[in-house]
């Protein structure tokens, strides 16, 4: 972390991907996808869309948002989450609010 105790760019990316993997990338689901849909497992990328590539609907997105905010200690207004589409958008959103938040 930087001197003002805010996560740096690398740490923001790391936390976003950690939360995604911990909660929404279980090995059992990967195995099912591979077998049923002939869709081999791949690592998530920043370009992946949250709704579509990561989840089928928006229910998990709110849990994800809450988990990342809690881990980073950076609250994001609910309205801002409506502008997020990809994993990169999430990373950029936290960078923007990290730079605005008083420490």
DSSP file (Angstrom, degrees, kcal/mol; ACC not computed):
  #  RESIDUE AA STRUCTURE BP1 BP2  ACC     N-H-->O    O-->H-N    N-H-->O    O-->H-N    TCO  KAPPA ALPHA  PHI   PSI    X-CA   Y-CA   Z-CA
    1    1 A X              0   0    0      0, 0.0     6,-0.2     0, 0.0     4,-0.0   0.000 360.0 360.0 360.0 155.5    0.0    0.0    0.0
    2    2 A X    >   -     0   0    0      4,-2.2     3,-2.0     1,-0.1     6,-0.0  -0.170 360.0 -90.0 -77.4 177.0    1.0    3.6   -0.6
    3    3 A X  T 3  S+     0   0    0      1,-0.3    -1,-0.1     2,-0.1     0, 0.0   0.820 127.1  55.6 -59.2 -33.3    2.0    6.0    2.2
    4    4 A X  T 3  S-     0   0    0      2,-0.1    -1,-0.3     1,-0.1     3,-0.1   0.285 117.4-112.3 -86.7  13.5   -1.6    7.2    2.6
    5    5 A X  S <  S+     0   0    0     -3,-2.0     2,-0.3     1,-0.3    -2,-0.1   0.594  75.5 130.9  70.0  13.8   -2.8    3.5    3.2
    6    6 A X        -     0   0    0      1,-0.1    -4,-2.2    95,-0.0    -1,-0.3  -0.729  66.5-101.1 -92.0 147.6   -4.7    3.3   -0.1
    7    7 A X        -     0   0    0     -2,-0.3    -1,-0.1    65,-0.3     2,-0.1  -0.407  35.7-128.8 -66.8 141.9   -4.1    0.4   -2.4
    8    8 A X     >  -     0   0    0     -2,-0.1     4,-2.4     1,-0.1     5,-0.2  -0.299  34.3 -90.5 -81.2 176.0   -1.8    1.0   -5.3
    9    9 A X  H  > S+     0   0    0      1,-0.2     4,-2.1     2,-0.2     5,-0.2   0.892 126.7  49.0 -55.2 -45.1   -2.8    0.1   -8.9
   10   10 A X  H  > S+     0   0    0      1,-0.2     4,-2.3     2,-0.2    -1,-0.2   0.895 111.2  49.6 -64.3 -40.7   -1.3   -3.4   -8.7
   11   11 A X  H  > S+     0   0    0      2,-0.2     4,-2.7     1,-0.2    -1,-0.2   0.878 107.6  54.3 -68.0 -37.3   -3.0   -4.2   -5.4
   12   12 A X  H  X S+     0   0    0     -4,-2.4     4,-2.4     2,-0.2    -2,-0.2   0.950 111.1  45.5 -59.7 -49.1   -6.4   -3.0   -6.7
   13   13 A X  H  X S+     0   0    0     -4,-2.1     4,-2.3     1,-0.2     5,-0.2   0.924 112.8  51.1 -59.0 -45.2   -6.1   -5.4   -9.7
   14   14 A X  H  X S+     0   0    0     -4,-2.3     4,-2.4     1,-0.2    -2,-0.2   0.917 111.3  47.0 -60.3 -45.5   -4.9   -8.2   -7.4
   15   15 A X  H  X S+     0   0    0     -4,-2.7     4,-2.6     2,-0.2     5,-0.2   0.916 110.4  52.1 -65.1 -44.1   -7.9   -7.8   -5.0
   16   16 A X  H  X S+     0   0    0     -4,-2.4     4,-2.0     1,-0.2    -2,-0.2   0.938 114.6  42.3 -58.1 -48.0  -10.5   -7.6   -7.8
   17   17 A X  H  X S+     0   0    0     -4,-2.3     4,-2.5     2,-0.2    -1,-0.2   0.857 111.9  55.2 -70.0 -34.5   -9.2  -10.9   -9.3
   18   18 A X  H  X S+     0   0    0     -4,-2.4     4,-3.0    -5,-0.2     5,-0.2   0.942 109.6  46.3 -61.6 -46.9   -8.8  -12.6   -5.9
   19   19 A X  H  X S+     0   0    0     -4,-2.6     4,-2.0     1,-0.2     5,-0.4   0.917 112.5  50.8 -63.7 -42.5  -12.5  -11.9   -5.0
   20   20 A X  H  X S+     0   0    0     -4,-2.0     4,-2.4    -5,-0.2    -1,-0.2   0.937 115.3  42.2 -59.0 -46.8  -13.6  -13.1   -8.4
   21   21 A X  H  X S+     0   0    0     -4,-2.5     4,-1.0     1,-0.2    -2,-0.2   0.896 113.3  51.8 -69.7 -40.6  -11.6  -16.3   -8.0
   22   22 A X  H  < S+     0   0    0     -4,-3.0    -1,-0.2    -5,-0.2    -2,-0.2   0.879 125.7  21.9 -63.9 -38.5  -12.5  -17.0   -4.4
   23   23 A X  H  < S+     0   0    0     -4,-2.0     3,-0.2    -5,-0.2    -2,-0.2   0.748 133.4  26.9-104.9 -27.3  -16.2  -16.6   -4.9
   24   24 A X  H  < S+     0   0    0     -4,-2.4    -3,-0.2    -5,-0.4    -2,-0.1   0.189 105.1  65.9-130.4  20.2  -17.1  -17.2   -8.5
   25   25 A X     <  +     0   0    0     -4,-1.0    -1,-0.1    -5,-0.1     2,-0.1  -0.266  61.1 166.2-133.6  49.9  -14.5  -19.5  -10.0
   26   26 A X    >>  -     0   0    0     -3,-0.2     4,-1.6     1,-0.1     3,-0.5  -0.427  41.6-128.1 -70.1 141.7  -14.9  -22.8   -8.2
   27   27 A X  H 3> S+     0   0    0      1,-0.2     4,-2.3     2,-0.2     5,-0.2   0.833 106.1  60.6 -56.8 -35.6  -13.2  -25.8   -9.8
   28   28 A X  H 3> S+     0   0    0      1,-0.2     4,-2.3     2,-0.2    -1,-0.2   0.911 104.1  49.2 -61.0 -42.6  -16.4  -27.9   -9.8
   29   29 A X  H <> S+     0   0    0     -3,-0.5     4,-2.8     1,-0.2    -1,-0.2   0.900 109.2  52.8 -63.3 -39.6  -18.2  -25.3  -12.0
   30   30 A X  H  X S+     0   0    0     -4,-1.6     4,-2.6     1,-0.2    -2,-0.2   0.923 108.7  49.8 -60.8 -43.5  -15.2  -25.3  -14.4
   31   31 A X  H  X S+     0   0    0     -4,-2.3     4,-2.4     2,-0.2    -2,-0.2   0.917 111.4  48.7 -61.4 -44.1  -15.4  -29.1  -14.6
   32   32 A X  H  X>S+     0   0    0     -4,-2.3     4,-3.2     2,-0.2     5,-0.5   0.928 111.9  48.9 -62.4 -45.7  -19.1  -29.0  -15.4
   33   33 A X  H  X5S+     0   0    0     -4,-2.8     4,-1.9     1,-0.2     6,-1.4   0.922 112.0  49.3 -59.8 -44.1  -18.6  -26.3  -18.0
   34   34 A X  H  X5S+     0   0    0     -4,-2.6     4,-0.7     4,-0.2    -1,-0.2   0.927 118.6  38.1 -61.7 -45.1  -15.9  -28.3  -19.7
   35   35 A X  H  <5S+     0   0    0     -4,-2.4    -2,-0.2    -5,-0.2    -1,-0.2   0.942 124.7  34.8 -73.9 -49.0  -17.9  -31.5  -19.7
   36   36 A X  H  <5S+     0   0    0     -4,-3.2    -3,-0.2    -5,-0.2    -2,-0.2   0.882 132.5  25.4 -77.5 -38.9  -21.4  -30.2  -20.6
   37   37 A X  H  <<S-     0   0    0     -4,-1.9    -1,-0.2    -5,-0.5    -3,-0.2   0.353  95.4-124.8-110.1   5.2  -20.6  -27.3  -22.9
   38   38 A X     <  +     0   0    0     -4,-0.7     2,-0.6    -5,-0.2    -4,-0.2   0.903  63.7 144.3  49.3  43.1  -17.2  -28.4  -24.2
   39   39 A X        -     0   0    0     -6,-1.4    -1,-0.2    -9,-0.1    -2,-0.1  -0.888  44.4-140.8-116.5  98.3  -15.9  -25.1  -22.9
   40   40 A X        -     0   0    0     -2,-0.6    -9,-0.1     1,-0.1     2,-0.0  -0.222  27.4 -98.8 -62.3 147.2  -12.4  -25.4  -21.6
   41   41 A X        +     0   0    0    -11,-0.1     2,-0.3   -10,-0.0    -1,-0.1  -0.340  45.9 178.7 -62.5 141.8  -11.4  -23.4  -18.5
   42   42 A X        -     0   0    0     -3,-0.1     2,-0.1    -2,-0.0     3,-0.1  -0.980  32.5-100.4-141.5 155.5   -9.6  -20.2  -19.0
   43   43 A X        -     0   0    0     -2,-0.3     2,-0.1     1,-0.1     0, 0.0  -0.450  44.3-104.6 -72.1 146.7   -8.3  -17.5  -16.7
   44   44 A X        -     0   0    0     -2,-0.1     2,-0.3   -27,-0.1    -1,-0.1  -0.423  37.8-157.3 -67.7 147.3  -10.4  -14.4  -16.4
   45   45 A X    >   -     0   0    0     -2,-0.1     3,-1.4    -3,-0.1    42,-0.3  -0.831  30.4-109.2-122.7 164.4   -9.1  -11.3  -18.2
   46   46 A X  T 3  S+     0   0    0     -2,-0.3    42,-2.5     1,-0.3    41,-0.3   0.763 117.2  59.3 -62.4 -25.5   -9.7   -7.6  -17.7
   47   47 A X  T 3  S+     0   0    0     40,-0.2    -1,-0.3    39,-0.1     2,-0.0   0.600  79.1 114.6 -81.6 -10.9  -11.7   -7.5  -20.9
   48   48 A X    <   -     0   0    0     -3,-1.4    39,-1.9    38,-0.1     2,-0.3  -0.347  69.2-123.6 -63.7 137.4  -14.3  -10.0  -19.6
   49   49 A X  B  >> -A   86   0A   0     37,-0.2     5,-1.6     1,-0.1     4,-1.0  -0.647   9.2-140.2 -80.6 136.3  -17.8   -8.7  -19.1
   50   50 A X  T  4>S+     0   0    0     35,-2.9     5,-2.5    -2,-0.3     2,-0.8   0.939  96.4  48.4 -62.4 -47.2  -19.1   -9.2  -15.6
   51   51 A X  B  45S+b   55   0B   0     34,-0.5     5,-0.2     3,-0.2    -1,-0.2  -0.855 126.8  13.3 -96.2 111.9  -22.6  -10.1  -16.9
   52   52 A X  T  45S+     0   0    0      3,-4.0    -2,-0.1    -2,-0.8    -1,-0.1  -0.506 131.0  42.5 124.4 -63.2  -22.2  -12.6  -19.6
   53   53 A X  T  <5S+     0   0    0     -4,-1.0    -3,-0.2    -2,-0.2    -2,-0.1   0.878 130.9  20.8 -83.3 -40.0  -18.6  -13.8  -19.2
   54   54 A X  T   <S+     0   0    0     -5,-1.6     2,-0.3    -4,-0.3    -3,-0.2   0.886 132.8  13.4 -96.0 -48.5  -18.4  -14.0  -15.4
   55   55 A X  B   < -b   51   0B   0     -5,-2.5    -3,-4.0    -6,-0.3    -1,-0.3  -0.890  58.7-135.8-128.8 158.6  -22.1  -14.3  -14.4
   56   56 A X  S    S+     0   0    0     -2,-0.3     2,-0.2    -5,-0.2    -1,-0.1   0.750  88.9   9.4 -82.4 -26.4  -25.3  -15.0  -16.1
   57   57 A X  S    S-     0   0    0     -7,-0.1     3,-0.4    -5,-0.0     4,-0.3  -0.829  82.8 -96.5-144.1-177.7  -27.2  -12.3  -14.3
   58   58 A X  S  > S+     0   0    0     -2,-0.2     4,-1.1     1,-0.2     3,-0.2   0.494  94.1  91.1 -85.9  -3.9  -26.7   -9.3  -12.0
   59   59 A X  H >> S+     0   0    0      1,-0.2     4,-0.9     2,-0.2     3,-0.5   0.925  90.6  44.6 -59.4 -45.8  -27.4  -11.0   -8.7
   60   60 A X  H 3> S+     0   0    0     -3,-0.4     4,-2.5     1,-0.2    -1,-0.2   0.779 101.1  71.2 -69.1 -25.2  -23.8  -12.0   -8.0
   61   61 A X  H 3> S+     0   0    0     -4,-0.3     4,-2.8     1,-0.2    -1,-0.2   0.880  95.5  50.8 -60.8 -38.8  -22.6   -8.6   -9.1
   62   62 A X  H <X S+     0   0    0     -4,-1.1     4,-2.1    -3,-0.5    -1,-0.2   0.893 111.3  47.8 -68.5 -37.5  -23.9   -6.9   -6.0
   63   63 A X  H  X S+     0   0    0     -4,-0.9     4,-2.3     2,-0.2    -2,-0.2   0.896 112.6  50.2 -66.4 -39.7  -22.2   -9.4   -3.7
   64   64 A X  H  X S+     0   0    0     -4,-2.5     4,-2.5     2,-0.2     5,-0.3   0.940 109.6  50.3 -61.5 -48.8  -19.0   -9.0   -5.7
   65   65 A X  H  X S+     0   0    0     -4,-2.8     4,-2.5     1,-0.2     5,-0.2   0.921 112.1  47.4 -57.0 -46.4  -19.2   -5.2   -5.3
   66   66 A X  H  X S+     0   0    0     -4,-2.1     4,-2.3     1,-0.2    -1,-0.2   0.905 111.8  50.1 -62.6 -43.1  -19.7   -5.4   -1.6
   67   67 A X  H  X S+     0   0    0     -4,-2.3     4,-2.1     2,-0.2    -2,-0.2   0.901 113.3  44.8 -64.6 -41.9  -16.9   -7.9   -1.1
   68   68 A X  H  X S+     0   0    0     -4,-2.5     4,-2.4     2,-0.2     5,-0.3   0.921 112.8  50.9 -70.6 -43.0  -14.4   -5.8   -3.1
   69   69 A X  H  X>S+     0   0    0     -4,-2.5     4,-2.4    -5,-0.3     5,-1.1   0.925 112.2  47.9 -57.9 -44.9  -15.4   -2.6   -1.4
   70   70 A X  H  <5S+     0   0    0     -4,-2.3    -1,-0.2    -5,-0.2    -2,-0.2   0.919 112.6  47.6 -63.6 -44.7  -15.0   -4.2    2.0
   71   71 A X  H  <5S+     0   0    0     -4,-2.1    -1,-0.2     1,-0.2    -2,-0.2   0.862 120.0  38.1 -67.4 -35.2  -11.6   -5.7    1.2
   72   72 A X  H  <5S-     0   0    0     -4,-2.4   -65,-0.3    -5,-0.1    -1,-0.2   0.738  98.8-132.5 -87.4 -23.4  -10.2   -2.4   -0.2
   73   73 A X  T  <5 +     0   0    0     -4,-2.4     2,-0.5    -5,-0.3    -3,-0.2   0.781  67.7 123.1  74.1  26.0  -11.9   -0.1    2.3
   74   74 A X      < -     0   0    0     -5,-1.1     2,-0.2    -6,-0.2    -1,-0.2  -0.929  52.6-149.1-122.9 105.8  -13.1    2.1   -0.6
   75   75 A X        -     0   0    0     -2,-0.5     2,-0.4    22,-0.1    -9,-0.0  -0.525   9.6-160.0 -75.4 140.9  -16.8    2.7   -0.7
   76   76 A X        -     0   0    0     -2,-0.2     5,-0.1   -11,-0.1    -7,-0.1  -0.979  24.0-112.8-120.0 129.7  -18.3    3.2   -4.2
   77   77 A X    >>  -     0   0    0     -2,-0.4     3,-1.2     1,-0.1     4,-0.9  -0.339  25.7-122.4 -59.9 141.3  -21.8    4.9   -4.6
   78   78 A X  H >> S+     0   0    0      1,-0.3     3,-0.8     2,-0.2     4,-0.7   0.861 110.3  61.1 -54.1 -40.2  -24.4    2.5   -6.0
   79   79 A X  H >4 S+     0   0    0      1,-0.2     3,-0.9     2,-0.2     4,-0.3   0.848  98.0  58.4 -57.3 -35.3  -25.0    4.7   -9.0
   80   80 A X  H X4 S+     0   0    0     -3,-1.2     3,-1.7     1,-0.2    -1,-0.2   0.839  95.6  62.5 -65.4 -33.0  -21.4    4.3  -10.1
   81   81 A X  H X< S+     0   0    0     -4,-0.9     3,-1.3    -3,-0.8    -1,-0.2   0.759  90.5  68.8 -65.2 -22.8  -21.7    0.5  -10.3
   82   82 A X  T << S+     0   0    0     -3,-0.9    -1,-0.3    -4,-0.7    -2,-0.2   0.701  95.6  55.1 -67.6 -17.9  -24.3    1.0  -13.0
   83   83 A X  T <  S+     0   0    0     -3,-1.7     2,-0.4    -4,-0.3    -1,-0.2   0.479  87.2 101.7 -91.9  -3.4  -21.5    2.2  -15.3
   84   84 A X    <   +     0   0    0     -3,-1.3     3,-0.1    -4,-0.2    -3,-0.0  -0.672  29.0 149.4 -90.1 132.4  -19.4   -0.9  -14.9
   85   85 A X        +     0   0    0     -2,-0.4   -35,-2.9     1,-0.2   -34,-0.5   0.649  60.5  35.8-123.5 -45.1  -19.4   -3.5  -17.6
   86   86 A X  B  > S-A   49   0A   0    -37,-0.3     4,-1.5   -36,-0.1    -1,-0.2  -0.603  82.0-107.0-111.7 169.8  -16.0   -5.3  -17.6
   87   87 A X  H  > S+     0   0    0    -39,-1.9     4,-2.1   -42,-0.3   -40,-0.2   0.879 122.2  56.6 -61.1 -38.0  -13.4   -6.3  -15.0
   88   88 A X  H  > S+     0   0    0    -42,-2.5     4,-2.8   -40,-0.2    -1,-0.2   0.882 102.0  56.0 -61.4 -38.1  -11.3   -3.4  -16.2
   89   89 A X  H  > S+     0   0    0    -43,-0.3     4,-2.4     2,-0.2    -1,-0.2   0.894 106.6  50.2 -60.0 -39.6  -14.2   -1.0  -15.5
   90   90 A X  H  X S+     0   0    0     -4,-1.5     4,-2.2     2,-0.2    -2,-0.2   0.935 111.3  48.0 -63.7 -46.3  -14.2   -2.3  -11.9
   91   91 A X  H  X S+     0   0    0     -4,-2.1     4,-2.1     1,-0.2    -2,-0.2   0.929 113.3  47.6 -60.0 -46.4  -10.4   -1.7  -11.6
   92   92 A X  H  X S+     0   0    0     -4,-2.8     4,-2.5     1,-0.2    -1,-0.2   0.876 108.8  55.0 -63.4 -38.4  -10.7    1.8  -13.1
   93   93 A X  H  X S+     0   0    0     -4,-2.4     4,-2.3     1,-0.2    -1,-0.2   0.925 109.8  45.6 -61.6 -45.8  -13.6    2.6  -10.8
   94   94 A X  H  X S+     0   0    0     -4,-2.2     4,-2.3     2,-0.2    -1,-0.2   0.868 111.6  52.3 -67.9 -35.2  -11.6    1.7   -7.7
   95   95 A X  H  X S+     0   0    0     -4,-2.1     4,-2.0    -5,-0.2    -2,-0.2   0.932 110.3  49.0 -63.0 -44.1   -8.6    3.6   -8.9
   96   96 A X  H  X S+     0   0    0     -4,-2.5     4,-0.9     1,-0.2    -2,-0.2   0.922 115.6  42.0 -62.3 -45.7  -10.8    6.7   -9.5
   97   97 A X  H  X S+     0   0    0     -4,-2.3     4,-1.8     1,-0.2    -1,-0.2   0.802 110.3  57.2 -75.6 -28.4  -12.3    6.5   -6.0
   98   98 A X  H  < S+     0   0    0     -4,-2.3    -1,-0.2     1,-0.2    -2,-0.2   0.918 107.7  48.5 -62.8 -42.5   -9.0    5.7   -4.3
   99   99 A X  H  < S+     0   0    0     -4,-2.0    -1,-0.2     1,-0.2    -2,-0.2   0.726 116.2  43.7 -71.2 -21.4   -7.6    8.9   -5.8
  100  100 A X  H  < S+     0   0    0     -4,-0.9    -1,-0.2    -5,-0.1    -2,-0.2   0.696  91.1  99.0 -93.3 -23.5  -10.6   10.9   -4.6
  101  101 A X  S  < S-     0   0    0     -4,-1.8     2,-0.3    -5,-0.1   -95,-0.0  -0.438  72.9-126.4 -76.0 135.2  -11.0    9.5   -1.1
  102  102 A X              0   0    0     -2,-0.2    -1,-0.1     1,-0.1    -2,-0.1  -0.583 360.0 360.0 -77.2 139.9   -9.5   11.4    1.8
  103  103 A X              0   0    0     -2,-0.3    -1,-0.1   -97,-0.0    -2,-0.0   0.354 360.0 360.0-116.1 360.0   -7.1    9.5    4.0
